Amino acid sequence: TLSASSEYMESNLIFFDQEAISQEEVINRVADVLIEKDYVLPQYRESLFEREKNGGTEIIAGAALPHGSFDLVKRTSLPIWINKTPIKWGSTYASVIIFFSIAKSDLPKAKKILEELFKLLRKKENIKIIMSKSTKQALLDLLGVS
């Protein structure tokens, strides 16, 4: 398995084999689910867009780590969006997008989680491995998500 903060990854928050056409679509679709599950307050969506405007969350290897305001997160989760083809994200293109959605109560762990995710996403080889998984279960196994 690739090292990841799997305790905060949930099968129903892994969007596998997707065909979004824009960064906005990905943010909106994930925000919809987080709001519906009551993991975040409705204003979280706007805070995600705000954060992107203030400096992108893209990682040159082909990934992105979007995040919004911690104050608006009720329950920590790390939703993952896997897009079949890379989409324009900030100044580069991304196919693996992990939302860094941390509740205030988990802020003491945030640095460690962010370091793990960055270590995972900054290597092109890891992105290739993630993208090579042909089933959602294979991806879950790879990330150690039960």
LOZA-776101 format. One record per residue: residue number from 1; residue in one letter; x, z, y of N, C-alpha, C in turn. Coordinates in Angstrom, 2 decimals, m for minus. Layout:
PT/NUM/a/X/Z/Y/X/Z/Y/X/Z/Y
...
END
This chain:
PT/1/t/0.84/0.00/m1.20/0.00/0.00/0.00/0.88/0.00/1.25
PT/2/l/0.31/m0.54/2.31/0.98/m0.49/3.60/0.59/0.83/4.23
PT/3/s/1.53/1.46/4.88/1.24/2.74/5.51/0.25/2.54/6.65
PT/4/a/m0.82/3.28/6.60/m1.82/3.22/7.67/m2.54/4.56/7.70
PT/5/s/m3.25/4.81/8.77/m3.99/6.07/8.88/m5.33/5.91/8.17
PT/6/s/m5.27/5.77/6.85/m6.45/5.38/6.09/m7.57/6.42/6.11
PT/7/e/m7.24/7.69/6.43/m8.33/8.67/6.46/m9.36/8.33/7.53
PT/8/y/m8.98/7.53/8.51/m9.92/7.15/9.58/m10.45/5.73/9.42
PT/9/m/m10.08/5.09/8.29/m10.56/3.74/8.03/m11.71/3.84/7.04
PT/10/e/m12.81/3.16/7.33/m13.97/3.20/6.46/m14.31/1.79/6.03
PT/11/s/m14.69/1.66/4.78/m15.04/0.36/4.24/m16.08/m0.36/5.10
PT/12/n/m17.08/0.39/5.60/m18.13/m0.28/6.39/m17.71/m0.57/7.82
PT/13/l/m16.46/m0.23/8.17/m15.93/m0.60/9.48/m14.76/m1.57/9.33
PT/14/i/m14.73/m2.24/8.19/m13.73/m3.29/8.00/m14.47/m4.61/7.95
PT/15/f/m14.20/m5.41/8.97/m14.87/m6.69/9.13/m13.91/m7.74/8.57
PT/16/f/m14.16/m8.12/7.32/m13.23/m8.96/6.58/m13.65/m10.42/6.65
PT/17/d/m12.66/m11.33/6.73/m12.93/m12.76/6.61/m13.90/m13.26/7.68
PT/18/q/m13.68/m12.83/8.91/m14.58/m13.16/10.01/m14.19/m14.47/10.69
PT/19/e/m15.14/m15.02/11.44/m14.88/m16.28/12.14/m15.29/m16.18/13.60
PT/20/a/m14.85/m15.13/14.27/m15.16/m14.98/15.70/m14.42/m16.06/16.47
PT/21/i/m14.97/m16.41/17.62/m14.33/m17.47/18.40/m13.64/m16.93/19.65
PT/22/s/m13.87/m15.64/19.97/m13.23/m15.12/21.18/m12.99/m13.62/21.06
PT/23/q/m12.08/m13.16/21.91/m11.77/m11.73/22.03/m13.05/m10.96/22.40
PT/24/e/m13.84/m11.52/23.32/m15.08/m10.87/23.77/m16.04/m10.67/22.61
PT/25/e/m16.15/m11.69/21.76/m17.06/m11.60/20.61/m16.63/m10.47/19.67
PT/26/v/m15.34/m10.38/19.39/m14.84/m9.32/18.50/m15.14/m7.95/19.10
PT/27/i/m14.81/m7.76/20.37/m15.05/m6.46/21.02/m16.54/m6.12/20.99
PT/28/n/m17.38/m7.08/21.34/m18.82/m6.82/21.36/m19.38/m6.49/19.98
PT/29/r/m18.96/m7.23/18.96/m19.51/m7.00/17.61/m19.08/m5.64/17.07
PT/30/v/m17.81/m5.26/17.29/m17.34/m3.95/16.80/m17.99/m2.83/17.62
PT/31/a/m18.07/m3.01/18.93/m18.71/m2.01/19.78/m20.17/m1.80/19.36
PT/32/d/m20.88/m2.88/19.05/m22.27/m2.77/18.59/m22.38/m1.81/17.41
PT/33/v/m21.50/m1.99/16.43/m21.55/m1.17/15.21/m21.19/0.28/15.52
PT/34/l/m20.15/0.48/16.32/m19.75/1.86/16.66/m20.85/2.59/17.43
PT/35/i/m21.52/1.88/18.32/m22.60/2.49/19.09/m23.79/2.79/18.17
PT/36/e/m24.12/1.83/17.31/m25.23/1.99/16.37/m24.99/3.18/15.43
PT/37/k/m23.75/3.37/14.98/m23.41/4.47/14.08/m23.28/5.80/14.84
PT/38/d/m23.37/5.74/16.16/m23.25/6.91/17.02/m21.84/7.52/16.95
PT/39/y/m20.83/6.67/16.74/m19.43/7.11/16.76/m18.91/7.15/18.19
PT/40/v/m19.54/6.36/19.06/m19.13/6.28/20.46/m20.36/6.25/21.35
PT/41/l/m20.17/6.59/22.61/m21.24/6.48/23.60/m21.36/5.01/24.01
PT/42/p/m22.53/4.58/24.46/m22.72/3.17/24.83/m21.71/2.65/25.86
PT/43/q/m21.22/3.52/26.75/m20.27/3.08/27.78/m18.90/2.71/27.19
PT/44/y/m18.68/3.03/25.91/m17.40/2.73/25.27/m17.08/1.23/25.33
PT/45/r/m18.12/0.41/25.14/m17.92/m1.06/25.16/m17.23/m1.46/26.47
PT/46/e/m17.79/m1.00/27.60/m17.23/m1.34/28.90/m15.79/m0.83/29.04
PT/47/s/m15.52/0.35/28.48/m14.16/0.90/28.59/m13.16/0.06/27.79
PT/48/l/m13.60/m0.58/26.70/m12.73/m1.48/25.94/m12.36/m2.70/26.81
PT/49/f/m13.37/m3.29/27.45/m13.12/m4.45/28.30/m12.24/m4.08/29.49
PT/50/e/m12.50/m2.91/30.06/m11.73/m2.40/31.19/m10.25/m2.29/30.81
PT/51/r/m9.99/m1.71/29.64/m8.62/m1.53/29.15/m7.91/m2.87/29.00
PT/52/e/m8.60/m3.87/28.48/m8.00/m5.19/28.30/m7.63/m5.80/29.66
PT/53/k/m8.48/m5.57/30.66/m8.22/m6.10/32.01/m6.98/m5.46/32.61
PT/54/n/m6.75/m4.20/32.30/m5.62/m3.46/32.88/m4.32/m3.65/32.12
PT/55/g/m4.27/m4.61/31.24/m3.05/m4.85/30.46/m3.46/m5.00/29.02
PT/56/g/m3.05/m6.09/28.44/m3.51/m6.44/27.10/m3.05/m5.47/26.03
PT/57/t/m3.73/m5.54/24.91/m3.41/m4.68/23.76/m2.87/m5.52/22.61
PT/58/e/m2.47/m6.75/22.94/m1.97/m7.65/21.90/m0.58/m7.24/21.43
PT/59/i/m0.29/m7.58/20.19/1.04/m7.34/19.60/1.54/m8.71/19.15
PT/60/i/2.72/m9.06/19.57/3.26/m10.41/19.42/3.21/m10.95/17.97
PT/61/a/3.25/m10.07/16.97/3.27/m10.52/15.58/1.96/m11.17/15.13
PT/62/g/0.91/m11.06/15.96/m0.37/m11.68/15.58/m1.48/m10.67/15.41
PT/63/a/m1.38/m9.56/16.13/m2.35/m8.48/16.00/m2.73/m7.95/17.37
PT/64/a/m3.69/m7.03/17.37/m4.08/m6.36/18.61/m4.56/m4.96/18.26
PT/65/l/m4.40/m4.05/19.22/m4.81/m2.64/19.05/m5.68/m2.22/20.24
PT/66/p/m6.88/m2.80/20.33/m7.73/m2.44/21.47/m8.18/m0.98/21.41
PT/67/h/m8.37/m0.39/22.58/m8.87/0.99/22.64/m9.58/1.21/23.96
PT/68/g/m10.53/2.11/23.93/m11.27/2.45/25.14/m11.01/3.90/25.49
PT/69/s/m11.86/4.45/26.34/m11.69/5.82/26.81/m11.99/6.85/25.72
PT/70/f/m11.04/7.76/25.51/m11.19/8.81/24.50/m12.41/9.69/24.79
PT/71/d/m12.74/9.85/26.05/m13.88/10.69/26.45/m15.20/10.16/25.90
PT/72/l/m15.23/8.88/25.55/m16.48/8.26/25.11/m16.59/8.15/23.60
PT/73/v/m15.59/8.68/22.88/m15.58/8.61/21.41/m16.05/9.94/20.84
PT/74/k/m17.07/9.88/19.99/m17.60/11.09/19.36/m16.91/11.35/18.02
PT/75/r/m16.57/10.29/17.32/m15.96/10.43/16.00/m14.84/9.41/15.85
PT/76/t/m13.66/9.88/15.49/m12.50/9.00/15.33/m12.74/8.00/14.21
PT/77/s/m12.40/6.75/14.49/m12.44/5.71/13.46/m11.46/4.61/13.85
PT/78/l/m11.06/3.85/12.87/m10.13/2.74/13.09/m10.73/1.45/12.52
PT/79/p/m11.75/0.91/13.19/m12.34/m0.33/12.69/m11.30/m1.45/12.66
PT/80/i/m11.41/m2.29/11.63/m10.46/m3.39/11.46/m11.22/m4.70/11.41
PT/81/w/m10.78/m5.64/12.23/m11.37/m6.98/12.25/m10.32/m7.95/11.76
PT/82/i/m10.63/m8.68/10.69/m9.72/m9.69/10.17/m10.36/m11.05/10.44
PT/83/n/m9.76/m11.83/11.33/m10.31/m13.14/11.66/m9.58/m14.21/10.85
PT/84/k/m10.35/m15.13/10.27/m9.75/m16.19/9.43/m8.67/m16.97/10.17
PT/85/t/m8.93/m17.23/11.45/m7.96/m17.97/12.25/m7.61/m17.14/13.47
PT/86/p/m6.38/m17.25/13.96/m5.99/m16.48/15.13/m6.84/m16.85/16.35
PT/87/i/m7.22/m15.84/17.13/m7.96/m16.09/18.36/m7.13/m15.61/19.55
PT/88/k/m7.35/m16.24/20.68/m6.60/m15.88/21.89/m6.88/m14.42/22.22
PT/89/w/m5.83/m13.63/22.33/m5.96/m12.21/22.66/m4.88/m11.89/23.69
PT/90/g/m5.29/m11.73/24.92/m4.30/m11.49/25.97/m3.37/m12.68/26.10
PT/91/s/m2.07/m12.41/25.99/m1.08/m13.48/26.19/m0.67/m14.16/24.89
PT/92/t/m1.30/m13.77/23.78/m0.89/m14.35/22.50/m2.13/m14.60/21.63
PT/93/y/m1.94/m14.73/20.33/m3.05/m14.94/19.40/m3.02/m13.84/18.35
PT/94/a/m4.21/m13.41/17.92/m4.28/m12.33/16.94/m5.29/m12.67/15.86
PT/95/s/m4.98/m12.27/14.63/m5.95/m12.38/13.54/m6.26/m11.02/12.95
PT/96/v/m5.40/m10.04/13.16/m5.64/m8.68/12.66/m5.83/m7.78/13.89
PT/97/i/m7.04/m7.26/14.03/m7.36/m6.43/15.19/m7.82/m5.06/14.69
PT/98/i/m7.10/m4.02/15.07/m7.47/m2.66/14.68/m7.84/m1.90/15.95
PT/99/f/m9.06/m1.41/15.97/m9.54/m0.65/17.12/m9.06/0.80/17.00
PT/100/f/m8.39/1.25/18.03/m7.84/2.61/18.09/m8.88/3.47/18.81
PT/101/s/m9.81/4.00/18.03/m10.97/4.69/18.58/m10.86/6.18/18.25
PT/102/i/m10.21/6.92/19.14/m9.86/8.31/18.87/m10.71/9.27/19.70
PT/103/a/m11.31/10.25/19.03/m12.09/11.27/19.72/m11.14/12.27/20.38
PT/104/k/m11.62/12.88/21.46/m10.81/13.85/22.19/m10.26/14.94/21.27
PT/105/s/m11.09/15.38/20.31/m10.68/16.46/19.40/m9.50/16.06/18.51
PT/106/d/m9.29/14.74/18.34/m8.18/14.26/17.51/m6.98/13.80/18.33
PT/107/l/m7.02/14.02/19.64/m5.90/13.58/20.49/m4.54/14.12/20.05
PT/108/p/m4.47/15.36/19.53/m3.15/15.82/19.07/m2.54/14.93/17.97
PT/109/k/m3.40/14.23/17.21/m2.92/13.35/16.13/m2.72/11.92/16.61
PT/110/a/m3.16/11.62/17.83/m3.22/10.23/18.31/m1.86/9.54/18.28
PT/111/k/m0.80/10.25/18.71/0.52/9.64/18.79/1.00/9.21/17.39
PT/112/k/0.80/10.08/16.42/1.23/9.77/15.05/0.43/8.57/14.50
PT/113/i/m0.88/8.56/14.73/m1.73/7.46/14.26/m1.28/6.15/14.91
PT/114/l/m1.07/6.19/16.23/m0.66/4.99/16.97/0.68/4.48/16.46
PT/115/e/1.62/5.39/16.21/2.93/4.98/15.67/2.78/4.29/14.33
PT/116/e/1.95/4.86/13.44/1.72/4.25/12.11/1.14/2.85/12.25
PT/117/l/0.12/2.73/13.11/m0.53/1.43/13.29/0.43/0.42/13.89
PT/118/f/1.22/0.84/14.87/2.16/m0.07/15.50/3.22/m0.53/14.50
PT/119/k/3.69/0.40/13.67/4.68/0.06/12.64/4.10/m1.00/11.69
PT/120/l/2.83/m0.84/11.37/2.15/m1.77/10.47/1.99/m3.14/11.12
PT/121/l/1.59/m3.16/12.38/1.20/m4.42/13.03/2.32/m5.17/13.73
PT/122/r/3.47/m4.54/13.93/4.50/m5.24/14.71/5.31/m6.21/13.86
PT/123/k/5.16/m6.15/12.52/5.92/m7.03/11.63/5.07/m8.21/11.17
PT/124/k/5.57/m9.41/11.45/4.86/m10.62/11.03/4.59/m10.62/9.52
PT/125/e/5.53/m10.09/8.74/5.36/m10.07/7.27/4.12/m9.25/6.90
PT/126/n/3.93/m8.12/7.58/2.76/m7.28/7.27/1.46/m7.99/7.61
PT/127/i/1.46/m8.72/8.72/0.27/m9.49/9.11/m0.01/m10.54/8.04
PT/128/k/1.05/m11.20/7.57/0.89/m12.21/6.51/0.32/m11.58/5.24
PT/129/i/0.83/m10.41/4.87/0.34/m9.72/3.67/m1.15/m9.38/3.83
PT/130/i/m1.51/m8.84/4.99/m2.91/m8.50/5.25/m3.78/m9.75/5.16
PT/131/m/m3.33/m10.83/5.79/m4.10/m12.08/5.82/m4.17/m12.76/4.44
PT/132/s/m3.24/m12.41/3.55/m3.23/m13.05/2.23/m4.28/m12.47/1.28
PT/133/k/m4.87/m11.35/1.64/m5.86/m10.73/0.76/m7.13/m11.56/0.74
PT/134/s/m7.57/m11.93/m0.47/m8.71/m12.84/m0.57/m10.04/m12.11/m0.72
PT/135/t/m9.98/m10.79/m0.94/m11.23/m10.03/m1.03/m11.11/m8.78/m0.18
PT/136/k/m12.24/m8.27/0.23/m12.26/m7.04/1.03/m11.68/m5.89/0.19
PT/137/q/m12.00/m5.87/m1.10/m11.48/m4.79/m1.96/m9.95/m4.83/m2.02
PT/138/a/m9.37/m6.01/m2.10/m7.90/m6.13/m2.13/m7.32/m5.58/m0.83
PT/139/l/m7.99/m5.84/0.28/m7.52/m5.31/1.57/m7.66/m3.79/1.60
PT/140/l/m8.78/m3.27/1.12/m8.98/m1.81/1.07/m7.88/m1.15/0.23
PT/141/d/m7.58/m1.76/m0.92/m6.52/m1.23/m1.80/m5.18/m1.23/m1.08
PT/142/l/m4.88/m2.34/m0.41/m3.62/m2.48/0.33/m3.47/m1.38/1.39
PT/143/l/m4.56/m1.09/2.10/m4.53/m0.11/3.18/m4.76/1.31/2.69
PT/144/g/m5.08/1.47/1.41/m5.32/2.80/0.86/m6.65/3.40/1.31
PT/145/v/m7.64/2.53/1.53/m8.96/3.00/1.96/m9.85/3.14/0.73
PT/146/s/m10.46/4.33/0.59/m11.34/4.49/m0.58/m12.79/4.23/m0.21
END
